[in-house]
Amino acid sequence: MSSDAPAEISPEDQQRLAQARIFRLTFGVVASTAAAFGIGWPFAFITPMLAAAFLSAPVPRPTIGALLAFPVMILAALLFAFAISAVTLSQPLLVLAAVMLMIFRCFYLMSIGVSRGFLTWVLMGFLLIPAMAAQSMELAFSLTTGLFASGLIAMAFVWLSHAVFPDPVGVSKPQKATPPPMDKAGRDRAAKIAFIRVLVILPLEAYVLIGGNIGDLKILIFATMLIQSPNLSAGLKGGKALIMGNTFGGVVAMGIYELLVLFPSYLFLLGLFTLLGLVFGRQMFGGTKWGPICGSGLGTVILLIGLGTMPFGGETDDQFYSRIWQVILAAVYVVFAFHLVVYVTNWKVLRRLRKTGRLKVKTGATEVRT
């Protein structure tokens, strides 16, 4: 056995670490929600959703350098997306081709281990800004500034949450060994999984961009977050967990929404989100069987409540419940479209199907680092 292998931490230390992460997640969700709902800048509902996504992952606190570099890189990427939209405004097919090329690059970089946090904002910029620009350049500029503000504020709250609730002194989760440099086969697999994700997102982007269905932009936001999930590469079992998680999130969102209709109070909202963070965090970091479901459902709850109650994204009761069904159907679409494309692009499987009539493939083998 190698002497540099990380030692396993004790059950007591594991519990202390889980508690720190539960409180960190709760603090980050509530603080970012308080800012987003209290100030209400354009597309502010994205802030707590993205903060929750970062704090749900057991990663170390961002460095000061990363905190300072992040907004600069995000601003450059968003302005680039805005510029492409302005230049190619009269050619929707050209815009769509440029968008698909850029998001392919983003998915490829994710697959080889480049920062998912940064690439998430780049993805959103290139998927959403051109779609909004097709309707109005003024709205596209509002979206650009809103995404930048949301990214900046979300990262600030992620850093603050780590500062207020750091990992216990002397306790840290054993880190996986640094993988060796990716060979050509690994890069080919990364390109394949990126191409599959592009094919899944393409119909949704075309529906919003070329079809002019700007009202469904929020569904595109949700699908963009969902397509990045590592659960997709775990086969249909992982996909089933993803659908169950988002359905569960929709049910919880309905309960919270009805309580807010009865007691429309800002402080009551923050109290509900505190309870949400504690309960979901306990399942996610406590190693329970509900952990994966709560992990998938947390972002769904935050997104739906943001869409249903915030001034910029507020909806009527009928629209809110309709949006829940749309989110669940979007999850079903992403899961089944992903696996369908995996099967279709796996030529060995198709040859086996023609010869034997049996279809069997392990989709997890197509995934790289996620």
Secondary structure, DSSP 8 states (H G I E B T S, - for coil): --TTS-----HHHHHHHHHHHHHHHHHHHHHHHHHHHHH--TTTTHHHHHHHHHHHS------HHHHHHHHHHHHHHHHHHHHHHHHTTT-HHHHHHHHHHHHHHHHHHHHTT--HHHHHHHHHHHHHHHHHHTT-HHHHHHHHHHHHHHHHHHHHHHHHHHHHS---TT-------------HHHHHHHHHHHHHHHHHHHHHHHHHHTT--GGGHHHHHHHHHHTT-GGGGGHHHHHHHHHHHHHHHHHHHHHHHHHHHHS--HHHHHHHHHHHHHHHHHHHHTT-TTHHHHHHHHHHHHHHHHHHHSTTT---HHHHHHHHHHHHHHHHHHHHHHHHHHHHT-HHHHHHHHHHS-----GGGG----
